[in-house]
Amino acid sequence: MSRTRSGLARIAVLGLALALALLLLGAREARAGKYAVAQCGWYVGADASWADTTGGAKFHQAGWCVPPVGQDPFNGVHLKSFTRENQGTVSGTRFARWRWEAPPGTAISQVRGTWWHALHDGMEHRLGVGTWGGGFDAFASASATDTALRDFVAGFNPPQPALESRLLCARAESKWCSLDRGSWTGVRALTITLQDDHWPVAHLEGGVLGGGWRRGTQSATFWGQDTGAGLRFSELYVDGGRVNLTEHGCAKALIGSEWRATAMRPCNGHISGTAPIETTRFNDGPHSIHHCIADFAGNSACSQQHGFLVDNNPPAHPRKLTLASGEAWRRVNDFDAVWANPDQGAASRIGGAYWRIAGPAGYDSGVRYAAGRDRATLENVAAPRSGVFTLHVWLRDEAGNDAPGTVVDVPLRFDDIAPGVAFQRMPDTVGADEALPEVVRAEVNDAHSGVESGQVHFRRIGTEEWTELPTKLEAGSEAEAAQLIARVPGPLPAGTYLFRAEVRDRAGNVAVTTRRADGTEMSLRRKVAVVEARKAGAAAPPRAKTRLFARLRWRGRSGPTVTVPFGAPAVLSGRLVDAEGVGLGGHELRVVSRPSRGALARSRVRSVSTGQRGRFRLPLPAGPSRRVTVNYRGDGGLEPSRRPALALRVESGLSFQATPRVLRTGEVVRLRGRVRTAGAPLPRRGKLVAVQYYETAARRWRPVLVTRSDHDGRFRARYRFRYVSGAASIRLRAVALAEERWPYAPGASRPVAVEVSG
């Protein structure tokens, strides 16, 4: 029975190996590699030869390509050929040249660089390529002196085997050029692009491939060879996951964030080595292993798939691109894009999608890639700020092919900024025999989605109920702002009336104000007639004006808006004064706390009394974000006063763990944590959580991945460190992101350090 199971396991492994080998073969035929070689500049020397067709009698050379470290890398750098002065003449067609030869298996497809020269009496400077037939084909030439450093670029199709810079007597062989005046040519700062059409060969043998069941630490011996640029990387994969990475020594330099070769053949063409395999990392049962290598040109190849058995335990062009929920303005910065993939026919299936966001003021997110077989969605895409941006999407197949020219676009309309609104200035008091103004106006504006609607309400001081006024929204022009125009009913009895304007933009953002543009309260007062006052018994004395000041405080922070950590209380404090700034003690104030949308708690009304000098202080308990208003209703001959709403923002709270804390490149770190939900239900799809790492050079937190919690607030994720070489301490944290109906501000966990070595 055990032999039968072992045989079936081996058959399954061989089937998987054959399928993956065919897939790798298809990918191998999809492209050819190229690599760039830097020469004579950037502190890089020259992998070139120099020759004189006169045997050294008429020409000489000079080369200086690497200045001392710390100096300008191009100061005085040159590769030059000179005529020997006062040597009489040189025969026509004779020349001196610098020559760069492509290594076997490669050819030169492009060159760019800088040239200059001093030329006299028939001497010419020619740049060209050595052809496959042994000839010379010039793509640039000069016959006059030009000592200015000038750039050149040329491409070659088909690619050619050599590049030359020649100082030539450009006359017939029967004629000559005078050397009485010296001529010379110079080149530097060359970038030579070579095409490498030869694929490397990878092989794997020994150790874990010896047959039978394996446990504990095993090994595998690998080797590879390459005809062209030479081998740069070797990788060992088990079940498709990399378990070992070896970087082979190559002649290269980091230039402008790009690794360039510093020799025409930068890497060794033959490599070999032994890699350990810790089988305890894998489930019991059949597994597959193969070895992949990549040359400096980016060509890669893999060995055939091999099967082995493990047991460590006793008897685990996109079509119809649209946005979910449409393309209208929205105030939640979360966009999901969907599309239909085109029919690939016999070609490889869709393997992922490239995307980028572009917008005003030259904003460009840069190209990003979302992998996934048959991917037809992009989830949780966010605009950088309010405004209209464009999401560009194009596809990539599993062979790695993509064409930016097939891009399709969809607009991202995001606006989370409330519109502006303020009442216009007008006389705020009229006599008893006069009517209040028939119309009140409020100017409105919105920088992004535009104002959609508005309404004006009013109430008489001393009452709580607001009355809606007939209101219309009048569009503005380039010179004038839009206006809310409300008609005041009449006649109204004597008294003081407070007005409130509420506007909404197309994204759903709402702004409410009771103030004019200068910050004063929008109120209108109609005086009481003297006769009516006398009938009432006596003339009512005028009420004194009051002013109310308030702010939020937490530790060293204070102001109308304060952000506090999750679970932290805050303090509301302020002062009630008269028109002269004298404190008014012994008066009761009304404090209303209104939790943010999504909180379970209801609005809470509390009272606080002012002290001897008009000061007051009220602790605010821990809870979700909320808006706090303070108002004084007026008493004892004092007018009421009110403080605009204060914003108490509470950061989200969450825990975060990473295991293991010490691992090697290619291993997986398991991430988990929990979002705290005091006073708020989790979103229906779970809470959105981002895992970030700290980039020391930029001093910024960068995204690693985004996930969602379950309905208990718990979240889990896995991340594999693939490209860490040497030893690195990586700081990770989890951030609960902002979402609609989530009554907390974005908040981060404590950072966790992970040690990675490779």
MIFI-309905 format. One record per residue (C-alpha): y, z negated, x; residue in one letter; chain; residue number from 0. Coordinates in steps of 0.05 Angstrom, whole numbers. Example, Ala and Ser with C-alpha at 12.3 -4.5 7.8 and 13.67 -1.06 7.14 Angstrom:
       yy       zz       xx   rest   kette    nr
      -90     -156      246      A       A     0
      -21     -143      273      S       A     1
This chain:
       yy       zz       xx   rest   kette    nr
        0        0        0      M       A     0
       50      -18       56      S       A     1
       35       47       92      R       A     2
       52       86       29      T       A     3
      119       51       22      R       A     4
      135       63       95      S       A     5
      119      138       87      G       A     6
      164      144       26      L       A     7
      221      109       64      A       A     8
      215      158      121      R       A     9
      215      219       74      I       A    10
      280      192       41      A       A    11
      314      184      109      V       A    12
      294      254      131      L       A    13
      321      284       66      G       A    14
      387      248       76      L       A    15
      390      272      148      A       A    16
      380      345      128      L       A    17
      435      342       75      A       A    18
      485      310      122      L       A    19
      469      360      178      A       A    20
      484      418      131      L       A    21
      550      385      111      L       A    22
      570      375      183      L       A    23
      553      448      199      L       A    24
      599      471      143      G       A    25
      656      429      168      A       A    26
      645      454      239      R       A    27
      655      526      218      E       A    28
      720      511      182      A       A    29
      769      508      242      R       A    30
      781      516      316      A       A    31
      817      465      359      G       A    32
      881      467      398      K       A    33
      914      419      447      Y       A    34
      981      416      483      A       A    35
      990      408      558      V       A    36
     1055      380      586      A       A    37
     1077      405      654      Q       A    38
     1133      388      702      C       A    39
     1174      340      661      G       A    40
     1166      274      624      W       A    41
     1142      244      691      Y       A    42
     1085      294      691      V       A    43
     1065      338      750      G       A    44
     1041      410      750      A       A    45
      969      434      746      D       A    46
      988      502      774      A       A    47
      976      545      836      S       A    48
     1028      584      876      W       A    49
     1016      649      913      A       A    50
     1055      701      954      D       A    51
     1030      773      953      T       A    52
     1065      784     1021      T       A    53
     1021      732     1054      G       A    54
     1077      682     1061      G       A    55
     1125      726     1100      A       A    56
     1178      738     1046      K       A    57
     1173      681      996      F       A    58
     1167      605      995      H       A    59
     1163      553      939      Q       A    60
     1187      483      921      A       A    61
     1163      437      867      G       A    62
     1189      368      845      W       A    63
     1165      344      777      C       A    64
     1160      268      778      V       A    65
     1224      229      791      P       A    66
     1220      154      806      P       A    67
     1205      111      746      V       A    68
     1269       90      711      G       A    69
     1307      153      726      Q       A    70
     1319      211      678      D       A    71
     1251      245      673      P       A    72
     1284      314      677      F       A    73
     1337      300      731      N       A    74
     1328      355      783      G       A    75
     1257      371      760      V       A    76
     1235      442      778      H       A    77
     1180      490      799      L       A    78
     1215      545      840      K       A    79
     1198      607      880      S       A    80
     1248      631      934      F       A    81
     1258      692      976      T       A    82
     1264      678     1050      R       A    83
     1336      694     1069      E       A    84
     1353      740     1126      N       A    85
     1282      768     1127      Q       A    86
     1306      840     1117      G       A    87
     1272      869     1056      T       A    88
     1211      862     1012      V       A    89
     1172      921      986      S       A    90
     1173      939      912      G       A    91
     1121      908      866      T       A    92
     1113      849      915      R       A    93
     1121      780      883      F       A    94
     1110      705      887      A       A    95
     1085      667      827      R       A    96
     1067      600      796      W       A    97
     1003      607      755      R       A    98
      969      563      702      W       A    99
      897      581      686      E       A   100
      861      561      622      A       A   101
      795      525      636      P       A   102
      730      560      616      P       A   103
      721      561      541      G       A   104
      796      559      525      T       A   105
      855      606      524      A       A   106
      930      600      520      I       A   107
      958      612      450      S       A   108
     1031      590      459      Q       A   109
     1080      566      512      V       A   110
     1149      536      508      R       A   111
     1193      512      565      G       A   112
     1257      521      604      T       A   113
     1275      575      656      W       A   114
     1334      594      700      W       A   115
     1344      639      762      H       A   116
     1389      670      814      A       A   117
     1372      744      824      L       A   118
     1400      798      870      H       A   119
     1387      871      890      D       A   120
     1329      889      844      G       A   121
     1295      821      841      M       A   122
     1271      799      773      E       A   123
     1244      736      740      H       A   124
     1185      752      694      R       A   125
     1147      705      648      L       A   126
     1080      730      624      G       A   127
     1007      720      614      V       A   128
      948      741      655      G       A   129
      905      784      610      T       A   130
      829      785      602      W       A   131
      827      851      639      G       A   132
      860      821      701      G       A   133
      929      849      686      G       A   134
      996      817      674      F       A   135
     1035      823      608      D       A   136
     1107      799      610      A       A   137
     1138      769      548      F       A   138
     1206      753      580      A       A   139
     1244      780      640      S       A   140
     1312      774      672      A       A   141
     1346      815      727      S       A   142
     1414      780      732      A       A   143
     1433      711      755      T       A   144
     1434      658      700      D       A   145
     1432      586      726      T       A   146
     1440      555      657      A       A   147
     1377      519      634      L       A   148
     1351      560      575      R       A   149
     1292      547      529      D       A   150
     1238      599      515      F       A   151
     1178      601      469      V       A   152
     1123      653      460      A       A   153
     1057      658      423      G       A   154
      997      701      440      F       A   155
      947      731      392      N       A   156
      894      737      416      P       A   157
      902      678      465      P       A   158
      903      695      539      Q       A   159
      870      664      601      P       A   160
      932      649      644      A       A   161
     1007      639      647      L       A   162
     1052      661      704      E       A   163
     1125      654      727      S       A   164
     1139      711      776      R       A   165
     1195      726      826      L       A   166
     1186      801      834      L       A   167
     1218      860      871      C       A   168
     1220      904      808      A       A   169
     1222      971      844      R       A   170
     1170     1023      859      A       A   171
     1122     1007      915      E       A   172
     1155     1061      958      S       A   173
     1222     1025      953      K       A   174
     1247      956      973      W       A   175
     1294      899      954      C       A   176
     1344      868     1003      S       A   177
     1335      795     1022      L       A   178
     1405      786     1052      D       A   179
     1424      745      992      R       A   180
     1372      695      970      G       A   181
     1340      700      901      S       A   182
     1300      646      866      W       A   183
     1268      629      799      T       A   184
     1257      562      765      G       A   185
     1216      534      707      V       A   186
     1204      464      680      R       A   187
     1189      424      617      A       A   188
     1130      468      598      L       A   189
     1087      455      537      T       A   190
     1025      500      540      I       A   191
      982      503      478      T       A   192
      910      521      489      L       A   193
      859      543      438      Q       A   194
      790      515      445      D       A   195
      738      553      404      D       A   196
      678      519      435      H       A   197
      646      462      399      W       A   198
      617      403      437      P       A   199
      544      383      434      V       A   200
      523      312      416      A       A   201
      455      280      426      H       A   202
      424      212      409      L       A   203
      359      182      434      E       A   204
      321      119      453      G       A   205
      325       46      431      G       A   206
      329       40      356      V       A   207
      299      110      349      L       A   208
      233       87      379      G       A   209
      201       82      310      G       A   210
      176       24      268      G       A   211
      215      -33      236      W       A   212
      273      -62      276      R       A   213
      310     -128      274      R       A   214
      363     -164      315      G       A   215
      404     -129      367      T       A   216
      381      -58      383      Q       A   217
      412       -2      425      S       A   218
      418       74      425      A       A   219
      431      121      484      T       A   220
      479      178      472      F       A   221
      505      237      513      W       A   222
      550      297      501      G       A   223
      577      358      535      Q       A   224
      636      406      523      D       A   225
      656      473      553      T       A   226
      731      471      538      G       A   227
      781      414      539      A       A   228
      730      360      554      G       A   229
      707      300      513      L       A   230
      756      248      490      R       A   231
      718      204      439      F       A   232
      647      185      424      S       A   233
      628      150      359      E       A   234
      563      121      334      L       A   235
      552      118      258      Y       A   236
      501       80      217      V       A   237
      496      100      144      D       A   238
      563      136      152      G       A   239
      600       74      178      G       A   240
      624       73      249      R       A   241
      592       18      292      V       A   242
      616       39      361      N       A   243
      676       77      389      L       A   244
      682       98      462      T       A   245
      745      130      489      E       A   246
      732      170      552      H       A   247
      783      175      608      G       A   248
      829      235      601      C       A   249
      892      259      636      A       A   250
      943      250      581      K       A   251
     1013      223      566      A       A   252
     1047      198      503      L       A   253
     1106      244      492      I       A   254
     1147      239      428      G       A   255
     1092      200      392      S       A   256
     1042      254      410      E       A   257
      987      250      462      W       A   258
      991      312      507      R       A   259
      946      331      563      A       A   260
      975      330      634      T       A   261
      922      376      662      A       A   262
      896      443      637      M       A   263
      828      410      627      R       A   264
      845      338      613      P       A   265
      776      307      601      C       A   266
      707      306      631      N       A   267
      658      356      602      G       A   268
      597      310      607      H       A   269
      591      238      581      I       A   270
      535      189      569      S       A   271
      527      116      550      G       A   272
      489       62      512      T       A   273
      515       28      449      A       A   274
      491      -37      418      P       A   275
      471      -39      344      I       A   276
      470     -106      307      E       A   277
      420      -92      252      T       A   278
      435     -159      218      T       A   279
      497     -125      189      R       A   280
      454      -80      145      F       A   281
      410      -89       85      N       A   282
      336      -87       94      D       A   283
      305      -18       86      G       A   284
      315       53      112      P       A   285
      380       72      146      H       A   286
      407      133      181      S       A   287
      443      140      248      I       A   288
      478      196      285      H       A   289
      525      206      344      H       A   290
      591      245      340      C       A   291
      637      268      396      I       A   292
      706      299      395      A       A   293
      740      340      450      D       A   294
      815      336      467      F       A   295
      828      397      423      A       A   296
      802      360      362      G       A   297
      737      398      357      N       A   298
      682      351      338      S       A   299
      607      354      331      A       A   300
      551      307      312      C       A   301
      479      300      330      S       A   302
      426      308      278      Q       A   303
      413      250      231      Q       A   304
      358      202      253      H       A   305
      324      152      208      G       A   306
      306       81      226      F       A   307
      280       21      188      L       A   308
      311      -49      187      V       A   309
      284     -115      164      D       A   310
      319     -181      183      N       A   311
      299     -226      125      N       A   312
      235     -252       95      P       A   313
      204     -219       31      P       A   314
      426     -109      -21      A       A   315
      931      498     -139      H       A   316
      926      421     -179      P       A   317
      931      443     -252      R       A   318
      972      410     -308      K       A   319
     1002      355     -265      L       A   320
     1030      302     -312      T       A   321
     1048      228     -312      L       A   322
     1011      178     -355      A       A   323
     1059      157     -410      S       A   324
     1101      219     -400      G       A   325
     1162      238     -357      E       A   326
     1215      197     -394      A       A   327
     1257      144     -360      W       A   328
     1221       78     -349      R       A   329
     1241       10     -321      R       A   330
     1174      -10     -292      V       A   331
     1164       21     -223      N       A   332
     1091       41     -232      D       A   333
     1072      114     -242      F       A   334
     1002      143     -250      D       A   335
      995      218     -239      A       A   336
      937      258     -266      V       A   337
      917      331     -259      W       A   338
      858      379     -267      A       A   339
      825      404     -204      N       A   340
      816      479     -195      P       A   341
      747      511     -194      D       A   342
      723      510     -121      Q       A   343
      663      555     -135      G       A   344
      616      556      -75      A       A   345
      667      522      -30      A       A   346
      668      448      -13      S       A   347
      690      401      -68      R       A   348
      758      368      -72      I       A   349
      760      312      -21      G       A   350
      829      282      -33      G       A   351
      902      295      -45      A       A   352
      964      296       -2      Y       A   353
     1028      270      -34      W       A   354
     1100      254      -16      R       A   355
     1162      231      -53      I       A   356
     1230      264      -42      A       A   357
     1297      247      -72      G       A   358
     1372      239      -66      P       A   359
     1408      230        0      A       A   360
     1352      263       38      G       A   361
     1300      211       21      Y       A   362
     1229      230       41      D       A   363
     1170      182       40      S       A   364
     1131      224       89      G       A   365
     1064      255       75      V       A   366
     1009      208       52      R       A   367
      936      221       38      Y       A   368
      891      194      -18      A       A   369
      818      210       -4      A       A   370
      764      215      -56      G       A   371
      713      267      -77      R       A   372
      739      304     -139      D       A   373
      801      260     -139      R       A   374
      846      278     -198      A       A   375
      891      217     -201      T       A   376
      943      179     -161      L       A   377
      952      108     -185      E       A   378
     1008       58     -176      N       A   379
     1058      106     -144      V       A   380
     1127       74     -138      A       A   381
     1196      103     -130      A       A   382
     1237       73      -72      P       A   383
     1294       53     -118      R       A   384
     1328       72     -183      S       A   385
     1341      145     -194      G       A   386
     1306      212     -203      V       A   387
     1255      228     -150      F       A   388
     1203      282     -144      T       A   389
     1129      271     -132      L       A   390
     1097      329      -93      H       A   391
     1021      336      -96      V       A   392
      974      385      -62      W       A   393
      899      382      -52      L       A   394
      851      378        7      R       A   395
      777      396        4      D       A   396
      720      360       38      E       A   397
      722      409       96      A       A   398
      792      387      112      G       A   399
      829      448       87      N       A   400
      898      441       54      D       A   401
      957      486       40      A       A   402
     1026      454       28      P       A   403
     1048      519       -3      G       A   404
     1005      503      -64      T       A   405
     1046      440      -79      V       A   406
     1064      422     -151      V       A   407
     1118      373     -172      D       A   408
     1131      322     -226      V       A   409
     1195      280     -234      P       A   410
     1194      204     -227      L       A   411
     1250      175     -269      R       A   412
     1259      102     -253      F       A   413
     1316       56     -274      D       A   414
     1312      -19     -271      D       A   415
     1388      -31     -268      I       A   416
     1421      -54     -332      A       A   417
     1481      -13     -355      P       A   418
     1552      -39     -346      G       A   419
     1594      -59     -406      V       A   420
     1662      -94     -413      A       A   421
     1712      -99     -470      F       A   422
     1780      -67     -463      Q       A   423
     1841     -111     -457      R       A   424
     1881     -121     -522      M       A   425
     1928     -175     -551      P       A   426
     1883     -235     -565      D       A   427
     1929     -271     -615      T       A   428
     1964     -247     -678      V       A   429
     2008     -283     -728      G       A   430
     1986     -310     -795      A       A   431
     2018     -252     -832      D       A   432
     1985     -200     -786      E       A   433
     1916     -171     -789      A       A   434
     1868     -170     -731      L       A   435
     1862     -102     -696      P       A   436
     1820      -53     -736      E       A   437
     1780      -30     -675      V       A   438
     1753      -63     -612      V       A   439
     1729      -20     -554      R       A   440
     1682      -33     -497      A       A   441
     1673       13     -437      E       A   442
     1601       27     -418      V       A   443
     1569       62     -358      N       A   444
     1501       73     -328      D       A   445
     1488      105     -261      A       A   446
     1419      132     -275      H       A   447
     1384      141     -342      S       A   448
     1449      138     -383      G       A   449
     1468       94     -442      V       A   450
     1427      108     -504      E       A   451
     1455       61     -556      S       A   452
     1500        1     -566      G       A   453
     1522      -50     -617      Q       A   454
     1581      -98     -624      V       A   455
     1575     -166     -660      H       A   456
     1626     -220     -674      F       A   457
     1627     -292     -699      R       A   458
     1680     -342     -715      R       A   459
     1685     -401     -666      I       A   460
     1650     -460     -697      G       A   461
     1593     -419     -727      T       A   462
     1528     -398     -695      E       A   463
     1512     -334     -733      E       A   464
     1532     -267     -704      W       A   465
     1553     -211     -751      T       A   466
     1539     -138     -734      E       A   467
     1599      -91     -736      L       A   468
     1597      -16     -752      P       A   469
     1592       13     -682      T       A   470
     1589       82     -652      K       A   471
     1577      105     -581      L       A   472
     1629      156     -559      E       A   473
     1608      199     -499      A       A   474
     1654      199     -439      G       A   475
     1679      253     -393      S       A   476
     1688      261     -318      E       A   477
     1755      224     -322      A       A   478
     1737      172     -375      E       A   479
     1679      125     -386      A       A   480
     1637      124     -450      A       A   481
     1658       74     -502      Q       A   482
     1629       30     -556      L       A   483
     1678       32     -615      I       A   484
     1669      -22     -668      A       A   485
     1710      -29     -732      R       A   486
     1732     -100     -750      V       A   487
     1728     -116     -824      P       A   488
     1790     -143     -857      G       A   489
     1825     -183     -877      P       A   490
     1792     -241     -839      L       A   491
     1814     -313     -849      P       A   492
     1854     -348     -795      A       A   493
     1814     -372     -736      G       A   494
     1787     -350     -668      T       A   495
     1733     -296     -665      Y       A   496
     1686     -283     -607      L       A   497
     1659     -212     -595      F       A   498
     1593     -192     -562      R       A   499
     1572     -122     -539      A       A   500
     1500     -103     -527      E       A   501
     1480      -35     -496      V       A   502
     1413       -4     -478      R       A   503
     1400       53     -431      D       A   504
     1346      106     -438      R       A   505
     1299       66     -393      A       A   506
     1303        5     -439      G       A   507
     1348      -38     -395      N       A   508
     1394      -81     -437      V       A   509
     1462     -111     -419      A       A   510
     1499     -162     -461      V       A   511
     1571     -186     -450      T       A   512
     1625     -226     -485      T       A   513
     1677     -211     -432      R       A   514
     1731     -162     -415      R       A   515
     1735     -123     -351      A       A   516
     1780     -177     -320      D       A   517
     1727     -231     -334      G       A   518
     1762     -265     -392      T       A   519
     1726     -280     -457      E       A   520
     1733     -226     -510      M       A   521
     1763     -266     -568      S       A   522
     1815     -252     -621      L       A   523
     1855     -306     -656      R       A   524
     1893     -303     -721      R       A   525
     1942     -361     -729      K       A   526
     1942     -407     -790      V       A   527
     2002     -398     -836      A       A   528
     2050     -457     -837      V       A   529
     2049     -462     -913      V       A   530
     1973     -463     -914      E       A   531
     1973     -517     -860      A       A   532
     2021     -560     -900      R       A   533
     1980     -553     -962      K       A   534
     1922     -577     -920      A       A   535
     1961     -641     -907      G       A   536
     1991     -632     -837      A       A   537
     2001     -580     -784      A       A   538
     1940     -574     -740      A       A   539
     1958     -585     -667      P       A   540
     1938     -529     -618      P       A   541
     1871     -540     -583      R       A   542
     1872     -546     -507      A       A   543
     1835     -495     -466      K       A   544
     1775     -515     -424      T       A   545
     1736     -483     -367      R       A   546
     1663     -492     -352      L       A   547
     1632     -482     -283      F       A   548
     1557     -483     -269      A       A   549
     1507     -462     -216      R       A   550
     1434     -470     -196      L       A   551
     1412     -507     -134      R       A   552
     1348     -512      -94      W       A   553
     1350     -544      -25      R       A   554
     1401     -504       15      G       A   555
     1408     -448      -37      R       A   556
     1459     -447      -93      S       A   557
     1494     -398     -138      G       A   558
     1488     -362     -205      P       A   559
     1421     -333     -182      T       A   560
     1371     -374     -142      V       A   561
     1299     -358     -121      T       A   562
     1251     -415     -113      V       A   563
     1177     -419      -92      P       A   564
     1122     -424     -143      F       A   565
     1117     -494     -173      G       A   566
     1184     -517     -145      A       A   567
     1236     -551     -191      P       A   568
     1310     -534     -189      A       A   569
     1375     -568     -208      V       A   570
     1431     -545     -255      L       A   571
     1499     -574     -237      S       A   572
     1572     -560     -252      G       A   573
     1637     -586     -280      R       A   574
     1678     -584     -344      L       A   575
     1754     -582     -333      V       A   576
     1817     -570     -373      D       A   577
     1868     -514     -360      A       A   578
     1898     -554     -303      E       A   579
     1832     -566     -268      G       A   580
     1826     -639     -288      V       A   581
     1755     -662     -301      G       A   582
     1735     -678     -373      L       A   583
     1686     -735     -375      G       A   584
     1643     -760     -433      G       A   585
     1631     -692     -466      H       A   586
     1564     -665     -487      E       A   587
     1541     -596     -462      L       A   588
     1486     -554     -491      R       A   589
     1436     -523     -441      V       A   590
     1388     -467     -463      V       A   591
     1330     -444     -419      S       A   592
     1301     -377     -439      R       A   593
     1236     -359     -401      P       A   594
     1228     -287     -377      S       A   595
     1187     -238     -417      R       A   596
     1113     -251     -414      G       A   597
     1117     -327     -408      A       A   598
     1080     -370     -458      L       A   599
     1135     -423     -461      A       A   600
     1189     -417     -513      R       A   601
     1264     -426     -504      S       A   602
     1283     -499     -493      R       A   603
     1349     -531     -513      V       A   604
     1372     -594     -477      R       A   605
     1436     -635     -475      S       A   606
     1473     -665     -417      V       A   607
     1537     -706     -415      S       A   608
     1593     -699     -364      T       A   609
     1609     -757     -318      G       A   610
     1676     -790     -305      Q       A   611
     1705     -730     -269      R       A   612
     1673     -678     -314      G       A   613
     1613     -666     -269      R       A   614
     1542     -658     -295      F       A   615
     1473     -651     -265      R       A   616
     1407     -633     -299      L       A   617
     1338     -625     -265      P       A   618
     1300     -562     -285      L       A   619
     1224     -570     -284      P       A   620
     1176     -522     -250      A       A   621
     1156     -462     -290      G       A   622
     1164     -386     -294      P       A   623
     1229     -348     -283      S       A   624
     1282     -360     -335      R       A   625
     1355     -351     -355      R       A   626
     1397     -414     -364      V       A   627
     1461     -417     -406      T       A   628
     1509     -475     -411      V       A   629
     1562     -481     -465      N       A   630
     1612     -531     -492      Y       A   631
     1624     -528     -567      R       A   632
     1693     -562     -564      G       A   633
     1714     -628     -594      D       A   634
     1773     -676     -596      G       A   635
     1825     -620     -594      G       A   636
     1790     -581     -539      L       A   637
     1770     -508     -544      E       A   638
     1698     -489     -532      P       A   639
     1677     -456     -467      S       A   640
     1614     -422     -442      R       A   641
     1584     -404     -375      R       A   642
     1550     -335     -368      P       A   643
     1475     -339     -361      A       A   644
     1446     -363     -294      L       A   645
     1383     -332     -267      A       A   646
     1328     -377     -239      L       A   647
     1276     -332     -205      R       A   648
     1209     -363     -189      V       A   649
     1164     -329     -138      E       A   650
     1092     -315     -155      S       A   651
     1042     -362     -126      G       A   652
      976     -341      -97      L       A   653
      923     -362      -46      S       A   654
      893     -315        6      F       A   655
      833     -317       53      Q       A   656
      802     -269      102      A       A   657
      731     -274      130      T       A   658
      709     -267      183      P       A   659
      770     -286      224      R       A   660
      742     -257      289      V       A   661
      711     -187      288      L       A   662
      704     -122      327      R       A   663
      732      -53      314      T       A   664
      691      -18      260      G       A   665
      672      -84      225      E       A   666
      695     -102      155      V       A   667
      739     -161      138      V       A   668
      730     -189       68      R       A   669
      795     -208       32      L       A   670
      799     -253      -29      R       A   671
      847     -299      -64      G       A   672
      874     -319     -132      R       A   673
      939     -309     -168      V       A   674
      966     -373     -200      R       A   675
      983     -365     -273      T       A   676
     1020     -428     -295      A       A   677
     1055     -413     -361      G       A   678
     1039     -338     -362      A       A   679
      979     -295     -383      P       A   680
      955     -243     -333      L       A   681
      970     -169     -348      P       A   682
      917     -134     -389      R       A   683
      892      -93     -329      R       A   684
      896     -153     -282      G       A   685
      951     -173     -235      K       A   686
      975     -122     -184      L       A   687
      966     -150     -113      V       A   688
      984     -117      -46      A       A   689
      953     -136       21      V       A   690
     1002     -126       79      Q       A   691
     1000     -132      154      Y       A   692
     1058     -152      200      Y       A   693
     1082      -97      248      E       A   694
     1110     -135      307      T       A   695
     1149      -76      337      A       A   696
     1187      -62      272      A       A   697
     1188     -135      249      R       A   698
     1167     -112      180      R       A   699
     1108     -122      134      W       A   700
     1070      -57      121      R       A   701
     1021      -41       65      P       A   702
      946      -42       78      V       A   703
      918      -34        7      L       A   704
      933      -49      -66      V       A   705
      884      -80     -115      T       A   706
      883     -116     -182      R       A   707
      857     -185     -200      S       A   708
      806     -200     -254      D       A   709
      825     -237     -317      H       A   710
      819     -304     -280      D       A   711
      870     -282     -228      G       A   712
      817     -274     -173      R       A   713
      820     -212     -129      F       A   714
      773     -185      -75      R       A   715
      778     -127      -26      A       A   716
      747     -101       38      R       A   717
      781      -68       97      Y       A   718
      750      -36      159      R       A   719
      790      -38      225      F       A   720
      775       31      253      R       A   721
      826       46      308      Y       A   722
      840      -20      345      V       A   723
      827      -16      419      S       A   724
      832      -76      465      G       A   725
      846     -143      432      A       A   726
      896     -153      376      A       A   727
      917     -211      331      S       A   728
      934     -182      263      I       A   729
      972     -223      211      R       A   730
      954     -208      139      L       A   731
      982     -234       74      R       A   732
      976     -221       -1      A       A   733
     1036     -205      -45      V       A   734
     1038     -209     -121      A       A   735
     1080     -149     -141      L       A   736
     1131     -144     -196      A       A   737
     1105     -119     -264      E       A   738
     1131     -113     -334      E       A   739
     1119     -177     -375      R       A   740
     1101     -216     -312      W       A   741
     1151     -274     -313      P       A   742
     1151     -285     -238      Y       A   743
     1187     -252     -180      A       A   744
     1146     -221     -123      P       A   745
     1115     -275      -80      G       A   746
     1073     -277      -17      A       A   747
     1016     -321        6      S       A   748
     1015     -356       73      R       A   749
      997     -307      129      P       A   750
      926     -306      157      V       A   751
      912     -284      228      A       A   752
      851     -240      243      V       A   753
      828     -228      315      E       A   754
      802     -157      326      V       A   755
      774     -130      392      S       A   756
      746      -62      409      G       A   757
